[in-house]
Amino acid sequence: MATSEDAGDDQLFVLTALVLTPAQFPSVLGDDYPEVCAGLGLEPYAEGYGLVLGQDGRGARWTVATEDVTLVACAVAAWDCGMEYDLSPGEDSVVAALPGWPLALAVAAPGIPEPHDPAPDEGGRPALTPPDASAWGPAQRRLGADEIAMQWAVWREQTDGEATFVAPGTQPHAGVRRVLAEARGYVTQPPPPGRVRSSFAAGEARTLRVDGPGWSMVARTDDIAFVLLDEEPGEVHPVGRGPELPALLTSLEALAARPV
C-alpha cells in the first residue's frame, strides 16, 4: 500500500494510515479520545484527524497528522478491499509531522534504509513509540477487549458452556460491581469523548465499547457484556443480562460516539 507524498524537502513513503476521531481510534493508545490525542501532542478537536505513518528518504519513521479525515478514511477503506489508493494529504491540511510511530509496523518501504527514529533535533520532540503490550496492563487490557469485540461469537459460545451469570438478587464480583457503577455514572455525567463507542453488530444490535480507569467492557445491546480489569491479568468476566444490564446498555448506546 506504500505511496509517497511531499513532506517538506523529503519524500514520505506511506506505509499505512488510520483514523483518529472520538468514535474511532486505536484502543491500545488510550481509554478515550483526549487521552490518545494527548499522547500524540494533538488538540482533541471533535472533527478528528487522519494519521499517516511512513518513512522519509533516509528511512526515518514519521507520523503525519492531517485534518483531512475523509481522505484517510477513503484510503483505509480502499486498502482493506485490496485496492490501490494514492494517499497524498495537501500541505494545507497537515497539522503536524511527528517523529516516530505510535503503533508497531511489520512493514518497511523498499529501497531505503531500515526504519529508525529521526535524530532528536529533527523532530523537536521525543519520538513516538508503541505502548508496551508485552505484559498485562492498560494497553494489553484494551487489546483484549478489542479481540472480544472482533471474535464475539467465539467468546459468546465459550461463555454459554463455562460461565454462571449473575442471578437477580446476588452480588457479582467486586471489580465488576465497580465497573457497572462507573458505567452507570457515565449516563448522568458523560465521560470524555471516546470512553463510550458504538459500532455495527449483527441484526439491529450494536457493539458497545466502554472504557474507564483500569477497566474495559465490551457488550452487545441485545446480549451480555464482558469485563476486563487491570488488577486481574488475563481474566474475562461475563455479565449476564439480568434485570439491570439491558437498561444500562440502552442508556450507554444513547450517548455513545458512532463512526460517521
Phi, psi and omega in degrees: 000003186294129171230187181220159178212162175284134175223089186066229180275353184251159174264134177259120177270108187284128179256321178197175180207162179207158180265139179232098179223169178302333183264348187209110177203159179294112185302330183300338186274347181171166181280342180206171184298312178300324179295318179295316179299318180299321179295336179263355182075029181247151174286139183280063179294142184298329182290336177083190184219163163253137178248125181248120182255129181198190180234147173274182185296343177266000179093358183291144179281136176219147174240117181259124177262126180237149175281348183277075183296322182298317179300314181293319179298320178295319179296314181298318179297319179295314180299321179298333179268005180079017181261154175279148178206123181276100182272105181224083179301140177294147182302327182288347179264351183283124181269320183201149171245108188257131178292144178089180177234139178280345179233151178282134178243141179261010181242164178210155178287136181285151172081006177229168180302159180300151180303135177206158179286145176296160173300145184308323183286345179284321185266334180078359178207160178301145181293142174295142176224149178295147175299150177280107179251019182283337179236157183296134180179191183306316183296314182289326176299317179291323176296323177297319177294322175302316182297319179297317180298321182284329183245043186305313184301321180294312181294322181295321180294318178297321182295321180305324185266343191240340189252149171253119183285163179287121180275154177305134177089353178258162181259123179284179176312139184301318179294323178294320177302317180297317180298314181296323178294317179292324177295320176296326178297330178298330183292323181269332178227092185307136182279179175303150180306136178095348176294330178235118181233148181236136178221171184297144170221176182296150179065223179262006182282167174232149172267126179256136173240118183235129181233155177204182181300107176085009182209158174221145176227135175239133182212157168253136184297340179253014187215216186261189178227158174235138182239135175238142185233141177300324186281356180231085185305127174075356182275139177236122184254117176281143178239113181290163184297311177052199182275343189250327188299317181304315180294322179296315181295322177298318180292320179293321178299325182295332181253001185288149172280135180241142175300141178283000000 
